[in-house]
Amino acid sequence: MNVEIAQHIRDTAARLGDGVPYAPKVLAGRLADEPDMGRPSDPPGLLTVTVDGDLFEDCPTLTVGCSR
């Protein structure tokens, strides 16, 4: 599965802290291997994934919406 991170997400991540840009990259890699991870949300076809900020230096906990 091909997972893309939109430029505005990368820009926002860079403003949130030094460790934040790495978290979406790791999440994208996991989603490529496990596309159904996360919990269903509205509208149908969207998943919500929470990234534990403690796993990444200078990163808050992130909630990310992903489309399938």
HELIX and SHEET records of a PDB file:
HELIX    1   1 GLN A    7  LEU A   16  1                                  10    
HELIX    2   2 TYR A   22  ASP A   33  1                                  12    
HELIX    3   3 GLY A   53  LEU A   55  5                                   3    
SHEET    1   A 3 ARG A  39  SER A  41  0                                        
SHEET    2   A 3 LEU A  46  VAL A  51 -1                                        
SHEET    3   A 3 LEU A  62  SER A  67 -1                                        
END                                                                             
